[in-house]
Amino acid sequence: MEFTFKRTTGIVAALLLIAAITQAIYTGLYIAKMDVPRQLLWGSEGVLFTILAAFAGSALAQAKRFHLALAAITAAAILNVVQVGVGLTLFGPFREAASAVPEMAPAASGIVAFSFMVYNAAKVLLALALLAVGLVKLEEGGKLLGGASVLTALVAVVSNAVVMYGLQYSITSEGGFMPAGGSGVVATVLLAVCLFSISGE
């Protein structure tokens, strides 16, 4: 089976939709204060983003347009693998260490801060990808999808960038990342929709 540009971007779009769904599930469970199966959700995301990096990179090599968007998606996928890896391998041990030795609490908080800074950086990249594709849609006359994409992308870029800047100095709790992350999830869904519409080009 040949992985044409159409097929490859279609796979990228599908993977982005799946990623948005898993993150929405995680957020919903977290807000509802229900037990979050982190190992299952984060492990699945780790595999998903690894595959996404390969397909987005392949689409970038094939593309005649949308180079910025595909480069941003590729970089975001790689950052998400790092973020998920930190969460799966370091959150638990550092929290246990902080419980046993209170002096370790700043180090545990620093690990969480690093993980979510990478998370928000990936969201900035996906929003940038959406902005690039949305502007093209506007130029082509797709005012509804293009306008919604550009507006959502700007909100996601700004909100996630603000959180990244704040993380350099302080960290509150995982709950503080949800609004910015939520805008990033919406941007991811719109990006997937846009990619489905360009996959035939």
Secondary structure, DSSP 8 states (H G I E B T S, - for coil): ----HHHHHHHHHHHHHHHHHHHHHHHHHHHTT----HHHHHHHHHHHHHHHHHHHHHHHHH-SS-HHHHHHHHHHHHHHHHHHHHHHHHHHHHHHHHHH-GGGHHHHHHHHHHHHHHHHHHHHHHHHHHHHHHHHHHHTT-HHHHHHHHHHHHHHHHHHHHHHHHHTT----GGGGHHHHHHHHHHHHHHHHHHHHHTT-
